[in-house]
Amino acid sequence: MAHIIENLNGRRNIKLNTEDILNIVREYQNITTGSYTYSEIREKLEKFELFLPEE
């Protein structure tokens, strides 16, 4: 599960574990199936929202 890490500069970092990364890749592959050009892939991804649960 994603973990938000605060730092001294006021920026947040999101730490992902292996399962988070694999889930993102799996979603990417599902969304972009059948797309062959960069513009087709980008068009599909612009319509998609991905949310990571906070730990």
PDB file of N, CA, C, O and CB in Angstrom:
ATOM      1  N   MET A   1       0.842  -1.163   0.000  1.00  0.00           N
ATOM      2  CA  MET A   1       0.000   0.000   0.000  1.00  0.00           C
ATOM      3  C   MET A   1       0.896   1.238   0.000  1.00  0.00           C
ATOM      4  O   MET A   1       1.918   1.261   0.686  1.00  0.00           O
ATOM      5  CB  MET A   1      -0.963  -0.009   1.215  1.00  0.00           C
ATOM      6  N   ALA A   2       0.533   2.235  -0.741  1.00  0.00           N
ATOM      7  CA  ALA A   2       1.315   3.454  -0.848  1.00  0.00           C
ATOM      8  C   ALA A   2       1.444   4.138   0.507  1.00  0.00           C
ATOM      9  O   ALA A   2       0.524   4.117   1.324  1.00  0.00           O
ATOM     10  CB  ALA A   2       0.683   4.402  -1.861  1.00  0.00           C
ATOM     11  N   HIS A   3       2.603   4.742   0.724  1.00  0.00           N
ATOM     12  CA  HIS A   3       2.864   5.421   1.983  1.00  0.00           C
ATOM     13  C   HIS A   3       3.386   6.816   1.671  1.00  0.00           C
ATOM     14  O   HIS A   3       4.381   6.961   0.962  1.00  0.00           O
ATOM     15  CB  HIS A   3       3.877   4.621   2.860  1.00  0.00           C
ATOM     16  N   ILE A   4       2.721   7.848   2.196  1.00  0.00           N
ATOM     17  CA  ILE A   4       3.136   9.224   1.962  1.00  0.00           C
ATOM     18  C   ILE A   4       4.176   9.607   3.011  1.00  0.00           C
ATOM     19  O   ILE A   4       3.964   9.442   4.213  1.00  0.00           O
ATOM     20  CB  ILE A   4       1.916  10.193   2.004  1.00  0.00           C
ATOM     21  N   ILE A   5       5.306  10.123   2.524  1.00  0.00           N
ATOM     22  CA  ILE A   5       6.401  10.510   3.404  1.00  0.00           C
ATOM     23  C   ILE A   5       6.578  12.023   3.323  1.00  0.00           C
ATOM     24  O   ILE A   5       6.790  12.576   2.244  1.00  0.00           O
ATOM     25  CB  ILE A   5       7.722   9.770   3.022  1.00  0.00           C
ATOM     26  N   GLU A   6       6.487  12.680   4.469  1.00  0.00           N
ATOM     27  CA  GLU A   6       6.704  14.119   4.536  1.00  0.00           C
ATOM     28  C   GLU A   6       8.213  14.361   4.598  1.00  0.00           C
ATOM     29  O   GLU A   6       8.955  13.551   5.153  1.00  0.00           O
ATOM     30  CB  GLU A   6       5.970  14.755   5.776  1.00  0.00           C
ATOM     31  N   ASN A   7       8.664  15.491   4.019  1.00  0.00           N
ATOM     32  CA  ASN A   7      10.072  15.834   4.167  1.00  0.00           C
ATOM     33  C   ASN A   7      10.205  17.257   4.676  1.00  0.00           C
ATOM     34  O   ASN A   7       9.203  17.958   4.814  1.00  0.00           O
ATOM     35  CB  ASN A   7      10.822  15.666   2.836  1.00  0.00           C
ATOM     36  N   LEU A   8      11.401  17.688   4.953  1.00  0.00           N
ATOM     37  CA  LEU A   8      11.640  18.991   5.570  1.00  0.00           C
ATOM     38  C   LEU A   8      11.330  20.164   4.648  1.00  0.00           C
ATOM     39  O   LEU A   8      11.118  21.276   5.133  1.00  0.00           O
ATOM     40  CB  LEU A   8      13.066  19.079   6.020  1.00  0.00           C
ATOM     41  N   ASN A   9      11.298  19.954   3.347  1.00  0.00           N
ATOM     42  CA  ASN A   9      11.044  21.020   2.384  1.00  0.00           C
ATOM     43  C   ASN A   9       9.560  21.216   2.081  1.00  0.00           C
ATOM     44  O   ASN A   9       9.211  22.040   1.236  1.00  0.00           O
ATOM     45  CB  ASN A   9      11.781  20.731   1.107  1.00  0.00           C
ATOM     46  N   GLY A  10       8.693  20.484   2.748  1.00  0.00           N
ATOM     47  CA  GLY A  10       7.267  20.634   2.538  1.00  0.00           C
ATOM     48  C   GLY A  10       6.706  19.807   1.390  1.00  0.00           C
ATOM     49  O   GLY A  10       5.499  19.814   1.147  1.00  0.00           O
ATOM     50  N   ARG A  11       7.568  19.104   0.693  1.00  0.00           N
ATOM     51  CA  ARG A  11       7.091  18.229  -0.385  1.00  0.00           C
ATOM     52  C   ARG A  11       6.808  16.854   0.174  1.00  0.00           C
ATOM     53  O   ARG A  11       7.407  16.438   1.166  1.00  0.00           O
ATOM     54  CB  ARG A  11       8.122  18.143  -1.537  1.00  0.00           C
ATOM     55  N   ARG A  12       5.913  16.168  -0.453  1.00  0.00           N
ATOM     56  CA  ARG A  12       5.597  14.804  -0.040  1.00  0.00           C
ATOM     57  C   ARG A  12       6.123  13.836  -1.089  1.00  0.00           C
ATOM     58  O   ARG A  12       6.097  14.122  -2.286  1.00  0.00           O
ATOM     59  CB  ARG A  12       4.067  14.619   0.165  1.00  0.00           C
ATOM     60  N   ASN A  13       6.591  12.711  -0.635  1.00  0.00           N
ATOM     61  CA  ASN A  13       6.984  11.620  -1.514  1.00  0.00           C
ATOM     62  C   ASN A  13       6.031  10.466  -1.276  1.00  0.00           C
ATOM     63  O   ASN A  13       5.560  10.262  -0.158  1.00  0.00           O
ATOM     64  CB  ASN A  13       8.464  11.190  -1.273  1.00  0.00           C
ATOM     65  N   ILE A  14       5.753   9.724  -2.309  1.00  0.00           N
ATOM     66  CA  ILE A  14       4.890   8.551  -2.178  1.00  0.00           C
ATOM     67  C   ILE A  14       5.746   7.318  -2.382  1.00  0.00           C
ATOM     68  O   ILE A  14       6.307   7.105  -3.457  1.00  0.00           O
ATOM     69  CB  ILE A  14       3.703   8.588  -3.198  1.00  0.00           C
ATOM     70  N   LYS A  15       5.839   6.524  -1.358  1.00  0.00           N
ATOM     71  CA  LYS A  15       6.617   5.294  -1.415  1.00  0.00           C
ATOM     72  C   LYS A  15       5.698   4.166  -1.873  1.00  0.00           C
ATOM     73  O   LYS A  15       4.650   3.930  -1.272  1.00  0.00           O
ATOM     74  CB  LYS A  15       7.265   4.967  -0.030  1.00  0.00           C
ATOM     75  N   LEU A  16       6.091   3.475  -2.932  1.00  0.00           N
ATOM     76  CA  LEU A  16       5.307   2.367  -3.472  1.00  0.00           C
ATOM     77  C   LEU A  16       6.023   1.054  -3.192  1.00  0.00           C
ATOM     78  O   LEU A  16       7.250   0.976  -3.264  1.00  0.00           O
ATOM     79  CB  LEU A  16       5.068   2.545  -4.992  1.00  0.00           C
ATOM     80  N   ASN A  17       5.254   0.033  -2.876  1.00  0.00           N
ATOM     81  CA  ASN A  17       5.857  -1.285  -2.735  1.00  0.00           C
ATOM     82  C   ASN A  17       5.704  -2.038  -4.059  1.00  0.00           C
ATOM     83  O   ASN A  17       5.110  -1.528  -5.010  1.00  0.00           O
ATOM     84  CB  ASN A  17       5.203  -2.080  -1.557  1.00  0.00           C
ATOM     85  N   THR A  18       6.230  -3.220  -4.105  1.00  0.00           N
ATOM     86  CA  THR A  18       6.209  -4.022  -5.339  1.00  0.00           C
ATOM     87  C   THR A  18       4.789  -4.250  -5.840  1.00  0.00           C
ATOM     88  O   THR A  18       4.535  -4.157  -7.041  1.00  0.00           O
ATOM     89  CB  THR A  18       6.894  -5.368  -5.108  1.00  0.00           C
ATOM     90  N   GLU A  19       3.869  -4.544  -4.938  1.00  0.00           N
ATOM     91  CA  GLU A  19       2.485  -4.806  -5.335  1.00  0.00           C
ATOM     92  C   GLU A  19       1.838  -3.571  -5.957  1.00  0.00           C
ATOM     93  O   GLU A  19       1.092  -3.685  -6.930  1.00  0.00           O
ATOM     94  CB  GLU A  19       1.669  -5.270  -4.130  1.00  0.00           C
ATOM     95  N   ASP A  20       2.122  -2.386  -5.398  1.00  0.00           N
ATOM     96  CA  ASP A  20       1.603  -1.137  -5.965  1.00  0.00           C
ATOM     97  C   ASP A  20       2.076  -0.968  -7.411  1.00  0.00           C
ATOM     98  O   ASP A  20       1.288  -0.649  -8.301  1.00  0.00           O
ATOM     99  CB  ASP A  20       2.048   0.073  -5.110  1.00  0.00           C
ATOM    100  N   ILE A  21       3.354  -1.184  -7.626  1.00  0.00           N
ATOM    101  CA  ILE A  21       3.929  -1.014  -8.965  1.00  0.00           C
ATOM    102  C   ILE A  21       3.321  -2.007  -9.945  1.00  0.00           C
ATOM    103  O   ILE A  21       2.968  -1.644 -11.067  1.00  0.00           O
ATOM    104  CB  ILE A  21       5.457  -1.185  -8.923  1.00  0.00           C
ATOM    105  N   LEU A  22       3.200  -3.259  -9.518  1.00  0.00           N
ATOM    106  CA  LEU A  22       2.605  -4.271 -10.400  1.00  0.00           C
ATOM    107  C   LEU A  22       1.153  -3.951 -10.722  1.00  0.00           C
ATOM    108  O   LEU A  22       0.705  -4.189 -11.843  1.00  0.00           O
ATOM    109  CB  LEU A  22       2.696  -5.654  -9.761  1.00  0.00           C
ATOM    110  N   ASN A  23       0.414  -3.416  -9.762  1.00  0.00           N
ATOM    111  CA  ASN A  23      -0.973  -3.019 -10.005  1.00  0.00           C
ATOM    112  C   ASN A  23      -1.050  -1.886 -11.022  1.00  0.00           C
ATOM    113  O   ASN A  23      -1.925  -1.889 -11.888  1.00  0.00           O
ATOM    114  CB  ASN A  23      -1.644  -2.594  -8.695  1.00  0.00           C
ATOM    115  N   ILE A  24      -0.145  -0.924 -10.925  1.00  0.00           N
ATOM    116  CA  ILE A  24      -0.120   0.180 -11.884  1.00  0.00           C
ATOM    117  C   ILE A  24       0.196  -0.332 -13.287  1.00  0.00           C
ATOM    118  O   ILE A  24      -0.451   0.068 -14.255  1.00  0.00           O
ATOM    119  CB  ILE A  24       0.912   1.241 -11.460  1.00  0.00           C
ATOM    120  N   VAL A  25       1.180  -1.206 -13.399  1.00  0.00           N
ATOM    121  CA  VAL A  25       1.544  -1.772 -14.703  1.00  0.00           C
ATOM    122  C   VAL A  25       0.389  -2.586 -15.274  1.00  0.00           C
ATOM    123  O   VAL A  25       0.104  -2.505 -16.469  1.00  0.00           O
ATOM    124  CB  VAL A  25       2.806  -2.652 -14.581  1.00  0.00           C
ATOM    125  N   ARG A  26      -0.276  -3.367 -14.431  1.00  0.00           N
ATOM    126  CA  ARG A  26      -1.415  -4.183 -14.870  1.00  0.00           C
ATOM    127  C   ARG A  26      -2.538  -3.291 -15.399  1.00  0.00           C
ATOM    128  O   ARG A  26      -3.117  -3.575 -16.447  1.00  0.00           O
ATOM    129  CB  ARG A  26      -1.936  -5.066 -13.708  1.00  0.00           C
ATOM    130  N   GLU A  27      -2.844  -2.218 -14.678  1.00  0.00           N
ATOM    131  CA  GLU A  27      -3.877  -1.285 -15.129  1.00  0.00           C
ATOM    132  C   GLU A  27      -3.485  -0.632 -16.449  1.00  0.00           C
ATOM    133  O   GLU A  27      -4.313  -0.500 -17.350  1.00  0.00           O
ATOM    134  CB  GLU A  27      -4.130  -0.210 -14.066  1.00  0.00           C
ATOM    135  N   TYR A  28      -2.236  -0.229 -16.564  1.00  0.00           N
ATOM    136  CA  TYR A  28      -1.735   0.370 -17.805  1.00  0.00           C
ATOM    137  C   TYR A  28      -1.934  -0.594 -18.975  1.00  0.00           C
ATOM    138  O   TYR A  28      -2.417  -0.199 -20.036  1.00  0.00           O
ATOM    139  CB  TYR A  28      -0.236   0.745 -17.664  1.00  0.00           C
ATOM    140  N   GLN A  29      -1.562  -1.848 -18.778  1.00  0.00           N
ATOM    141  CA  GLN A  29      -1.698  -2.844 -19.837  1.00  0.00           C
ATOM    142  C   GLN A  29      -3.165  -3.067 -20.200  1.00  0.00           C
ATOM    143  O   GLN A  29      -3.494  -3.204 -21.378  1.00  0.00           O
ATOM    144  CB  GLN A  29      -1.055  -4.167 -19.409  1.00  0.00           C
ATOM    145  N   ASN A  30      -4.045  -3.105 -19.208  1.00  0.00           N
ATOM    146  CA  ASN A  30      -5.470  -3.294 -19.473  1.00  0.00           C
ATOM    147  C   ASN A  30      -6.055  -2.117 -20.240  1.00  0.00           C
ATOM    148  O   ASN A  30      -6.847  -2.300 -21.164  1.00  0.00           O
ATOM    149  CB  ASN A  30      -6.229  -3.491 -18.168  1.00  0.00           C
ATOM    150  N   ILE A  31      -5.664  -0.916 -19.855  1.00  0.00           N
ATOM    151  CA  ILE A  31      -6.206   0.288 -20.481  1.00  0.00           C
ATOM    152  C   ILE A  31      -5.721   0.450 -21.911  1.00  0.00           C
ATOM    153  O   ILE A  31      -6.493   0.848 -22.783  1.00  0.00           O
ATOM    154  CB  ILE A  31      -5.833   1.512 -19.672  1.00  0.00           C
ATOM    155  N   THR A  32      -4.469   0.152 -22.161  1.00  0.00           N
ATOM    156  CA  THR A  32      -3.865   0.450 -23.465  1.00  0.00           C
ATOM    157  C   THR A  32      -3.894  -0.728 -24.437  1.00  0.00           C
ATOM    158  O   THR A  32      -3.317  -0.644 -25.521  1.00  0.00           O
ATOM    159  CB  THR A  32      -2.442   0.892 -23.271  1.00  0.00           C
ATOM    160  N   THR A  33      -4.547  -1.808 -24.071  1.00  0.00           N
ATOM    161  CA  THR A  33      -4.654  -2.950 -24.980  1.00  0.00           C
ATOM    162  C   THR A  33      -5.283  -2.511 -26.301  1.00  0.00           C
ATOM    163  O   THR A  33      -6.319  -1.845 -26.311  1.00  0.00           O
ATOM    164  CB  THR A  33      -5.486  -4.088 -24.336  1.00  0.00           C
ATOM    165  N   GLY A  34      -4.667  -2.878 -27.390  1.00  0.00           N
ATOM    166  CA  GLY A  34      -5.191  -2.543 -28.708  1.00  0.00           C
ATOM    167  C   GLY A  34      -4.717  -1.202 -29.228  1.00  0.00           C
ATOM    168  O   GLY A  34      -5.067  -0.811 -30.342  1.00  0.00           O
ATOM    169  N   SER A  35      -3.935  -0.497 -28.446  1.00  0.00           N
ATOM    170  CA  SER A  35      -3.382   0.782 -28.895  1.00  0.00           C
ATOM    171  C   SER A  35      -1.983   0.544 -29.438  1.00  0.00           C
ATOM    172  O   SER A  35      -1.191  -0.190 -28.846  1.00  0.00           O
ATOM    173  CB  SER A  35      -3.358   1.828 -27.738  1.00  0.00           C
ATOM    174  N   TYR A  36      -1.684   1.173 -30.574  1.00  0.00           N
ATOM    175  CA  TYR A  36      -0.400   0.914 -31.203  1.00  0.00           C
ATOM    176  C   TYR A  36       0.461   2.158 -31.362  1.00  0.00           C
ATOM    177  O   TYR A  36       1.652   2.051 -31.655  1.00  0.00           O
ATOM    178  CB  TYR A  36      -0.616   0.291 -32.534  1.00  0.00           C
ATOM    179  N   THR A  37      -0.120   3.324 -31.175  1.00  0.00           N
ATOM    180  CA  THR A  37       0.667   4.536 -31.318  1.00  0.00           C
ATOM    181  C   THR A  37       0.688   5.295 -29.990  1.00  0.00           C
ATOM    182  O   THR A  37      -0.173   5.111 -29.130  1.00  0.00           O
ATOM    183  CB  THR A  37       0.103   5.426 -32.450  1.00  0.00           C
ATOM    184  N   TYR A  38       1.685   6.139 -29.855  1.00  0.00           N
ATOM    185  CA  TYR A  38       1.818   6.956 -28.655  1.00  0.00           C
ATOM    186  C   TYR A  38       0.575   7.808 -28.444  1.00  0.00           C
ATOM    187  O   TYR A  38       0.099   7.936 -27.316  1.00  0.00           O
ATOM    188  CB  TYR A  38       3.060   7.844 -28.745  1.00  0.00           C
ATOM    189  N   SER A  39       0.054   8.384 -29.495  1.00  0.00           N
ATOM    190  CA  SER A  39      -1.120   9.260 -29.349  1.00  0.00           C
ATOM    191  C   SER A  39      -2.356   8.468 -28.926  1.00  0.00           C
ATOM    192  O   SER A  39      -3.159   8.976 -28.143  1.00  0.00           O
ATOM    193  CB  SER A  39      -1.402  10.003 -30.667  1.00  0.00           C
ATOM    194  N   GLU A  40      -2.533   7.256 -29.413  1.00  0.00           N
ATOM    195  CA  GLU A  40      -3.660   6.415 -28.981  1.00  0.00           C
ATOM    196  C   GLU A  40      -3.547   6.084 -27.497  1.00  0.00           C
ATOM    197  O   GLU A  40      -4.533   6.151 -26.762  1.00  0.00           O
ATOM    198  CB  GLU A  40      -3.716   5.112 -29.809  1.00  0.00           C
ATOM    199  N   ILE A  41      -2.349   5.731 -27.065  1.00  0.00           N
ATOM    200  CA  ILE A  41      -2.125   5.389 -25.663  1.00  0.00           C
ATOM    201  C   ILE A  41      -2.386   6.601 -24.784  1.00  0.00           C
ATOM    202  O   ILE A  41      -3.052   6.503 -23.754  1.00  0.00           O
ATOM    203  CB  ILE A  41      -0.692   4.867 -25.448  1.00  0.00           C
ATOM    204  N   ARG A  42      -1.854   7.743 -25.200  1.00  0.00           N
ATOM    205  CA  ARG A  42      -2.046   8.968 -24.422  1.00  0.00           C
ATOM    206  C   ARG A  42      -3.512   9.364 -24.316  1.00  0.00           C
ATOM    207  O   ARG A  42      -3.969   9.817 -23.266  1.00  0.00           O
ATOM    208  CB  ARG A  42      -1.258  10.103 -25.039  1.00  0.00           C
ATOM    209  N   GLU A  43      -4.235   9.192 -25.398  1.00  0.00           N
ATOM    210  CA  GLU A  43      -5.662   9.521 -25.405  1.00  0.00           C
ATOM    211  C   GLU A  43      -6.428   8.656 -24.400  1.00  0.00           C
ATOM    212  O   GLU A  43      -7.281   9.156 -23.667  1.00  0.00           O
ATOM    213  CB  GLU A  43      -6.248   9.336 -26.819  1.00  0.00           C
ATOM    214  N   LYS A  44      -6.121   7.373 -24.372  1.00  0.00           N
ATOM    215  CA  LYS A  44      -6.789   6.473 -23.426  1.00  0.00           C
ATOM    216  C   LYS A  44      -6.411   6.808 -21.986  1.00  0.00           C
ATOM    217  O   LYS A  44      -7.272   6.806 -21.106  1.00  0.00           O
ATOM    218  CB  LYS A  44      -6.433   5.011 -23.736  1.00  0.00           C
ATOM    219  N   LEU A  45      -5.139   7.094 -21.738  1.00  0.00           N
ATOM    220  CA  LEU A  45      -4.685   7.370 -20.381  1.00  0.00           C
ATOM    221  C   LEU A  45      -5.237   8.687 -19.838  1.00  0.00           C
ATOM    222  O   LEU A  45      -5.437   8.823 -18.631  1.00  0.00           O
ATOM    223  CB  LEU A  45      -3.175   7.394 -20.340  1.00  0.00           C
ATOM    224  N   GLU A  46      -5.483   9.654 -20.717  1.00  0.00           N
ATOM    225  CA  GLU A  46      -6.018  10.934 -20.272  1.00  0.00           C
ATOM    226  C   GLU A  46      -7.438  10.794 -19.717  1.00  0.00           C
ATOM    227  O   GLU A  46      -7.882  11.637 -18.937  1.00  0.00           O
ATOM    228  CB  GLU A  46      -6.004  11.932 -21.421  1.00  0.00           C
ATOM    229  N   LYS A  47      -8.142   9.753 -20.109  1.00  0.00           N
ATOM    230  CA  LYS A  47      -9.509   9.518 -19.642  1.00  0.00           C
ATOM    231  C   LYS A  47      -9.548   8.686 -18.362  1.00  0.00           C
ATOM    232  O   LYS A  47     -10.616   8.494 -17.780  1.00  0.00           O
ATOM    233  CB  LYS A  47     -10.316   8.824 -20.727  1.00  0.00           C
ATOM    234  N   PHE A  48      -8.400   8.197 -17.923  1.00  0.00           N
ATOM    235  CA  PHE A  48      -8.337   7.264 -16.802  1.00  0.00           C
ATOM    236  C   PHE A  48      -7.798   7.952 -15.551  1.00  0.00           C
ATOM    237  O   PHE A  48      -6.861   8.746 -15.634  1.00  0.00           O
ATOM    238  CB  PHE A  48      -7.463   6.056 -17.161  1.00  0.00           C
ATOM    239  N   GLU A  49      -8.384   7.652 -14.400  1.00  0.00           N
ATOM    240  CA  GLU A  49      -7.882   8.140 -13.124  1.00  0.00           C
ATOM    241  C   GLU A  49      -7.408   6.951 -12.299  1.00  0.00           C
ATOM    242  O   GLU A  49      -8.078   5.921 -12.222  1.00  0.00           O
ATOM    243  CB  GLU A  49      -8.972   8.949 -12.363  1.00  0.00           C
ATOM    244  N   LEU A  50      -6.266   7.111 -11.699  1.00  0.00           N
ATOM    245  CA  LEU A  50      -5.702   6.056 -10.858  1.00  0.00           C
ATOM    246  C   LEU A  50      -5.530   6.608  -9.449  1.00  0.00           C
ATOM    247  O   LEU A  50      -4.941   7.673  -9.260  1.00  0.00           O
ATOM    248  CB  LEU A  50      -4.338   5.537 -11.431  1.00  0.00           C
ATOM    249  N   PHE A  51      -6.038   5.892  -8.476  1.00  0.00           N
ATOM    250  CA  PHE A  51      -5.926   6.308  -7.081  1.00  0.00           C
ATOM    251  C   PHE A  51      -5.143   5.257  -6.322  1.00  0.00           C
ATOM    252  O   PHE A  51      -5.390   4.059  -6.463  1.00  0.00           O
ATOM    253  CB  PHE A  51      -7.324   6.527  -6.441  1.00  0.00           C
ATOM    254  N   LEU A  52      -4.195   5.713  -5.512  1.00  0.00           N
ATOM    255  CA  LEU A  52      -3.439   4.825  -4.645  1.00  0.00           C
ATOM    256  C   LEU A  52      -3.919   5.023  -3.214  1.00  0.00           C
ATOM    257  O   LEU A  52      -3.983   6.156  -2.739  1.00  0.00           O
ATOM    258  CB  LEU A  52      -1.909   5.086  -4.765  1.00  0.00           C
ATOM    259  N   PRO A  53      -4.254   3.952  -2.527  1.00  0.00           N
ATOM    260  CA  PRO A  53      -4.669   4.112  -1.133  1.00  0.00           C
ATOM    261  C   PRO A  53      -3.477   4.498  -0.270  1.00  0.00           C
ATOM    262  O   PRO A  53      -2.366   4.007  -0.473  1.00  0.00           O
ATOM    263  CB  PRO A  53      -5.315   2.818  -0.603  1.00  0.00           C
ATOM    264  N   GLU A  54      -3.716   5.380   0.691  1.00  0.00           N
ATOM    265  CA  GLU A  54      -2.664   5.799   1.605  1.00  0.00           C
ATOM    266  C   GLU A  54      -2.575   4.802   2.747  1.00  0.00           C
ATOM    267  O   GLU A  54      -3.592   4.312   3.236  1.00  0.00           O
ATOM    268  CB  GLU A  54      -2.925   7.228   2.140  1.00  0.00           C
ATOM    269  N   GLU A  55      -1.366   4.508   3.164  1.00  0.00           N
ATOM    270  CA  GLU A  55      -1.154   3.544   4.240  1.00  0.00           C
ATOM    271  C   GLU A  55      -1.499   4.163   5.562  1.00  0.00           C
ATOM    272  O   GLU A  55      -1.387   3.508   6.598  1.00  0.00           O
ATOM    273  CB  GLU A  55       0.282   3.041   4.254  1.00  0.00           C
TER     274      GLU A  55
END
